[in-house]
């Protein structure tokens, strides 16, 4: 049993946590819920030795303990899978996984063969096929997430903390991970899970402990766990379900893609997005959604085909020219692709605003940033504050605001609400719909089925780098999307497009 009593943490004038009491029992799955900025990540960082509390105590089996480093927490059986990836990309997979296991073995001979074998066994238990000897830099975000989880499990912890571990995973991977949590529970492992997907909490957690503005807002036992009660505790207000968008009137296509060939694929992709249309890209992880968006933005090389915006051909493989032609990308991972985390809010918003050889008017730039912060509802008191001082949802708003500052014709969104709480998510949807109403074309990849169903006017389903369905109206259903995503075929009498 692990107990926290009176945990308080402040950052300057901001109180991240205020007098929090929490107990986690043996073999309990606890969902730690709350909006971004509610204090969830701060609490688990304190519990895992990453952050020191200003006051309060931690006890394990009734005995007080003090964690000054993550190593102290690890030695007491507490392992954290953090929201941000902590893998070492230049090292092979097995060395990343075995790092915690080797933390005290500085003078003993180590068998490389045994380390590889143990890593392989853990990865097999996780249900993933990854070569343990390849550098982590060659893996995608999903595989790197499983490397992080394997690294946490190698020490056989008493408490496993998963901070948004499912945010980078597709539906099948999430199901497998949740099943693993239930199996480990039977073996006596306790788990704290932070997720913004309410279905994951209701299906897996024994209890939900809810924070709001750094304070305890309430808790719900498994029998009480439902979306309505949980959301009310999290946000302190009722979130109105999103109404299905009305059909977009026929308009001239703003984005036209013809026979585009992604690098490493022989498939050819053809699609159009009209003015004012929000088109979803659905499919399993690895289906080619991110690759398509990055190719359109010039980030990823293509092997042929054409891209046109408002009838004007866009030169391939050139991010600057793509942006000049009106294609703006909000990337999948804001921390590694969308932000410079060591810089301020202002510096991140102004990225690319001034050519490298141009003169910088700092006063004017800060005024632009303050205007964007006000327009998009970013919660901050100072645009010169570190961007890391913002919650995940507010960081994402900065990335989206910067993309929109380029006045794009086509907005490309890759997982726009990943790791974002339900309140901020609704605000981001409003931003997207507002842009569509102005005539902007929006192409959005998402692994969140409710997001695809609730926001998109039309859905393109991808499977193995190919568009296998163009769904309109009544055909936009979870069943149809799942069927096409897994390589299934619609019945012959059903028209997909």
N, C-alpha and C positions, 0 to 999 in steps of 0.2 A: 504494500500500500504506500502510495506517495501522496504527501499532503503539502499544500502551500497555504500559508496563513499571513494575512495582512500585507500581501505583496503590493508595493507601490513603486512606480517609476515615472520620473518626469524628465523632459528634455526642455530646458529653459522654462518658458512660461506654459508649455504644453504638458498636461498630465496624461501620459500614455496609459497608465494603470493606476487605479485608486483602491487600495485596501481589498485586494482580491483573495478570497478563500476558496480553495479547490482541493478535492480529494479524488484520486484515481485508484480504484480498487484493482486487485489482481484479476487478470483475464477479463477486463472491461474494455469495451470499445466506446470511447467518449468522443463525440463530435463537438469541437470548439467552434461556435458559430458567431457571426456578427458581420457588420458591414466593414469594408476596408477602412482602416483607421480606428477601429474599435478597440484595438490592443491585443488581438489574437497572436500575431507574430511576435510581439514583444514578450508576451507571457511564455510562449514556448521557447523563446531564446533565453529567457531567464532560467527556465527549467532545464535547459540543455547546456548552460554554462557560457553561452555566447555573450550575454548581457548580465551585468550585476544589478540587482534591485537596489533602490534607495533605502528601502526598509522591508521588513517581513522575513519569514523563515521558510525553509524547505525541510521536510522530514521524510525519511524512508523507513518504513516499519517502526515508526515511533521515535526514531533517533534523528536528531537534527544533523544536517549536513550543510556544507558551504561549498559552492561551486565558483571558482575564480576563473576557470578555463573550461572549454568543451571537453578537454581530456579528463577533468575531474568528474564531469557528468557521465562520460563514457565508462569510466572505471566503476561507477555506481550502477551501470546497466541501463543508461538512458541514451538512446541513439536518435539523432535528428536527421530527417531528409528535408533539407531546407527548400524554401520557395525558389531561390536562385540556385542554379547548378553550381556545384563546387568541384567538379571533376577537373583533373589535370590533363588537358588535351594532348600534351606531348608524350604522356606515359601510356603504356598498353593497358588494356582493360583489366587484366588480372592484377597489375600493380595498384591501380586505383581501388579496386574492390578490397584488396588485402591490406591497404594502408592502416586502418584501425586495428586490425589483428596484429600488426607488427609494431605497434606503438611503443612497446617496452623491450623489444628484442634487438638491441643495438650491437650485441657482441656475440651472438650465436650464429652458427652457419644456417643458412636458409636454403631449402630445396625448392628451386624454381619449378620443378615438375609437380611437387605437392601443392604449391600455390596455384598453379594453373588448374590442377585437378579439383581443388576445393572451389575455385571460382566457377568452374564449369558446372559443378554440382549445384551451387546456389542459383546460377542463371537458369539451369534446367528446372529447378523447383519453381522459379518465377515464370516458367513457360516461354522463355525467349531464347532464340538461337543467335548467339553473338560469339564471334571468334575471340577468345580471351587474349589473344596475342597481338591484335591489331591496335594501333593508337586510337584513343578515344576521339580524337579530332576527326576520324573518318566515320563516326556515327552521327545519326540524326538526333534531334531533341528527344524523341520517344525512347530510343535505345539508351541514350545517356541518362535518362530518368531511371531506367531499370538498373543501370550501373550504380547510380546513387542508392537505390533501394537495396541492392545486393551488398553494397559497402556497409550499410547500416545493419543488415542482418548477419553479417559475418561474425560479429562479436556476440551473437546470441543474447540480445538485450532483454531486460525485464520490461522496459517501456519503449515502444517505437512511436516516434512523433512524425507524422506525415503532414508537412505544411504545403498545401496545394500540390501534392505529388501527382494528382490525377489531371491537373490542368493541361498538361502537354500530351495526354494520352487519348487515343480514340476509344470508341464505345467498347470494342471487344477487349482492349487492353485494360480498361477500367473494370469491366466485369471480372476479369481474371484476377486483378489486384484485390478487389473487394472479397472475392472468394478466398484468396490467400489470407487476408486479415481474419476471416472467420475460422480458417483452419488453425492459424497461429493462436487464436483465442482459446481454442480447445486445448492447446499445449501449454496454456498459462500465460501467454504474452498479453500485456496490456497495450492498447493503442490509443493515441490521441490523433484524430484526423481533423484537418482544416480543409474544407472544401466549400465552394460556392454552389455546388450542384446539390440541391435539396434532396433529390432522389437518392443520392449516395448516402446521405445521413439517415433518411427514413428506412432504407433497406439494410443498413449495416450497424448503425450505432445503437448501443444500449441506452444511451442518454445524451442529450444535447445540453451543453453549458453555454449560455448566450451572454456576450459582452456588448455593451453599447456605450460609446464615448468613454472607453476605459473603465467602465463600472459594470458590476454584475447586474444583468437585466432579468435573469430568471433561468430556469432549467426545465426541460421536458423529458420525462421518461419515455421509453420506446413506445409504449401504448398511446402516449399523448402526441407523439411526433407526427405532425402533418404540416403541410406547406403554410396553411393559414396561420396557425399558432406560432410557428417558427418565424415567419416573416414579421408578424406583429411585434414579437419580442426583439427581433433584430433591428428593425427600423423605427419602431414606435409609431407606425402609421400603417394604413392599409394600402397595399400596392394594387391598383386596379389592373385586372388582366388585360393584356393587349388585344385590341380588336383586330380582326383580319383586315389587312389593307385592301382598299378597293382596286379594281383592275386599272392598269395604266392605259390611257388612250394610245392608239397607234401613232407613233412619231418616227421621225427619221432616226436611223441608228447613229449613235455617237461613237461607239466602238465597233469596229469590224475586224475580225480575225479570220484569216483564210489559210487553211492548210499549214498551220504553224506546227513545226516539228521541234519538240523539246529535246535537249541534249541527252543522248543515250537512249532515245526512244525512236521507234520506226513509225509510231502512230502520228496521224495528222489531225490537228484540232481546228475546227471551224465554229465560230460563234458570233453573235451580235448582242449588243446591249443598247437599248433605246434611251433617248433623253427622258429623265424622270423615272427610270426603271431601276429597281433593286433586284439584282439577279444573284441567287445563292449558288455557291459551288459546294456540293455535298459529295461524300465519298469517304472510304476508310483511310486511315493514315497510310501514306505511301501511294495513294491513288494518282497523285500528280497535281493536286490543287495548289500547293505552295509553289511548285515548279512553274506552273502556268502563270501565276501572278508575278513571280519574279522575272520570268521571261518577258512579260508585257512591260514591266518597269525597266527592262534593260539590265537587270542585275545578273540574270542567268543567260548564258549563250543559247542560241537556237540553231537548228540545222536547216532552216528554210521556212518558207511561208511569208505572209505579209500581215502587218498590223496597221490599221488606219484609224485616225481620230477625226471625225467630221469630214471624212473623205480624203484627208491628207495622210500619205504614207509616213510611218514612223521608222527612222533608221534603226536597224536591229542592234542589240548588244551594246547599247550606249545609254547609261542612266541619265546623263545630262540632256541628251536629245529627247529621250522619252518624256522627261519632265517638261521640257520646252513645248512639246506637243500636247501637253495636258494630262499626262498619266502620272498620278501620285500614289505611292504605295505606303500603307501602314503595315509594317512587317509583323511576322508571327510572334517574335520574342522581343518585347520592348526593352528588356534589360541588356541584351547583347547586340540587337540590331537597330533599336529605335532611340536609345538614349546613351549619352555619355554620363555614366552614373556618378562620376567624380565632379561633374560641373553643376552649375546652378540651374534653376528653372528657366531663368532668362536666357542663359547661354544655350540651353537645349532647344528652347523655342526658336531662337534666332539662327540655328544651324542652317547654313546655306543661304541666309537672307542677303548676305553681302559677298560678292566675289572675293576670292582670296587676295586679289591685288587691289581691292577697293578700300576706301576710307570708312572707318566705323564711327557712326554717331551713337555713342552709348546712351545718351539721354533719350534720343528718339527710339532706339531699340527697346529700352526698358518701358517706354510708354506703349509701344506696340505689344509687348508682353503683358503688361497690365490690362490692356484692352482685351486681349485674347483670354486671359484668366477670368475676367468678368463675363465675357460673352459665353464661355463654355462652362462656367460654374466650377472652376478649379478652386478647391478650398485651400488657400494659403494666405498668410499674412504678409509675405514678402517675396517678391519675384527673384530676389538675390539669394534666397535660401537654397540649400542643396536640393536637387531634384529627388534625392532619396528620402527627404523629409515628407514627401507626399505619399499618400496611400496608393495602392496599385491602380485603383480606378482613376485617380487624379493624374497619375503618371501617364496613363493611357490617353487621357484627354489632351495632355500636352503633345503627345505624338500625333494624335488626330488633328489637333489645332495647327500644328506646324505643317502637316500635309495640306490642309485646307488653305493655309496662308499663301500657297502657290497658285491659288485660284484654278484648280484643275478642272478639266472637262470630264475626266473619268477618275473616280476614286476606287482604288484597289485596296480591299481590306482583308487581311489574313488573321483570322481568329480575333476579331476586334474586342471581344469581351472576356478573353481568357484571363482568369485570375481576378475578376472584377465582381464586386458584390452586387446583389440584386437591385439596390437603389441606384448605384452608379451605372449599372447596366442599362436600366431604363432611360437614364439621361443620355447615354451614348446612342441608344436607339433613336431618341428624339433628334439628336444631331444628324444622324444618318438620314432620317426621313425628311428633315428640313432641307438638307442638301439636294435630295431627290426632287423635292417640290420646286427647287429653283431651276430644274432641268438638267442637273448633273446625272451622269450615268454611274451606277454603283455596281461593282462586281465584288462579292463578299464570300470568302471561304470560311466555313465554320464546321466544327465537330459537334456543336450543340444543336440537337434536333429541334428543340423548342424554339431556338433562335431562327433556324431556317424556316420553320413552319409559320412563325409569327411575324417575321419582318419582310420576307422576300416575296416579290411579285411573281417570280418565275425561278425555277431551280434546275440547274445543270448538274447531272450526276456523273461523277467520274469513276472509272474503274481501270486500273493498270494503264494510266496515262492516256485514256481515251474517254471522250464524252459519250456515255451510253444512254443518256436520257435527257430530254428537254421537256420539263414538266410544267403544265399550266393548271390553274384553277383547281378543280376537284381532284386532279391527279397528284397534287402536292400533299402526299400523306406519308406518315412514318413507314408504313408497310411498303409502299412503292419505292421509296428512297432506299430502304434497307435491302429490298430485293435487288435493285439495280446495282447498289454499291458492292454487293457480294458476288456479282457476275451473273445474277439471274436475269431472266427475260420476262417482259410483260406478255400477257396473253395476246394472241394475234388480233383479237377483236378490239383491243385497247390501243388507242393512239397516244403515244408519248409526246409527239410533237407534230 
